[in-house]
């Protein structure tokens, strides 16, 4: 692989790559169409696109090559990879901003603009290629300005998005387990054991990683690592005490060790990852001294980073933490007679809610949600061919996520990748790959992100104590 990426990238190879990429992308699109037209499949395609763009950026940075116009896009000192990375992510970021603007207030797949989000992959990929070509015509000075004033702030916002997702997932996981335990059915014992075992495992993992960090990374002169480990341990204890405090339990009975254990495990992992990512100039990172595992760790670590970013981006847009109560998407049904005594709800709306509740209880199959025969006479649906109604399409009655927000978050992700790849990086001593994130900057980003994550979690469990009127709806009203 090192020999391959070290070859000069000519115009012919660029054209070949574009053609192959287009074929692969069309193939993925066709596969997704055959599997189903669900919103998840569409989001996965965009995530794969981001992943491929990230890998291409990493390869061009490692090879220090320009895809187009080396005379214009490289510096006099022969620096090409830095600006190529920014150009590739600028092009993909602009595409997502264009799509975000075009899809503002799209709330139903009946909107003609919804096809822009869910299809037209060839046209979007062609636009992406044209934006790449245009980005290479822009002078290097623009990207220095853009990275400083746009990419860095966007990267910070994206990191915060990821932390909010983690805290939200911790609460969601614990509350789901508690909900099934309270059902007191045949599966209650399984969920109870799963909750207890998961909590114990995560706290055990956090303790094990803490001990490993003290042994491996905290040498005599490694003050940064010592501060990070000690601070992380203190924050684990603080969040544990907060989670089980009687006042917190009274205001939020579902809060407990389960959520704090996941936060502790993740933040401890972030801290250990920060130490494994730092340079070894102070002899504090022995992991990078092993020639046998160094190259593999660079490659696997880079791939894991890109996949994690793609996953975070895809999950964020459809997460309720960023969309409030409308996260499930509004239900768009034909107009009908409204009944004032029922809060102005139409008969179709009431029917849908009843069927939805039956599906959740298991008395009806999920396909009943997409059977429109219960809606009565509906010109918009009865005139459609029944074969056009895909039972796998989960957006028949309304979009499952905010399309514009989805693309804004993807734009933030492209800018974070550009910063992550280019800030204070140097070529690895072994092999031809530039290690992703092996800088003190990225190490401190991870350490501080862990501290912020502890703060976010603490606020989510303390907020009901200080603002009960915003969380205890029954007592308030």
Secondary structure, 3 states (H helix, E strand, C coil): CHHHHCCCCCHHHHHHHHHHHHHHHHHHHHHHHHHCCCHHHHHHHHHHHHHHHHHHHHHHHHHCCCCCCHHHHCCCCCCCHHHHHHHHHHHHHHHHHHHHHHCCCCCCCCCCCHHHHHCCHHHHHHHHHHHHHHHCCCCHHHHHHHHHHHHHHHHHHHHHHHHHHHHHHHHHHHHHHHHHHHCCCCCHHHHHHHHHHHHHHHHHHHHHHHHHHHHHCCCCCCHHHHHHHHHHHHHHHHHHHHHHCHHHHHHCCCCCHHHHHHHHHHHHHHHHHHHHHCCCCCCCCHHHHCHHHHHHHHHHHHHHHHHHHHHHHHHHHCCHHHCHHHCCCCCCCCCCCEEHHHCCEEHHHHHHHHHHHHHHHCCCCHHHHHCHHHHCCCHHHHCCCHHHCCCCCCCCCCCCCCHHHHHHHHHHHHHHHHHHHHCCCCCCCCCCCCCCCCCHHHHHHHHHHHHHHHHHHHHHHHHHHHCHHHCCHHHHC
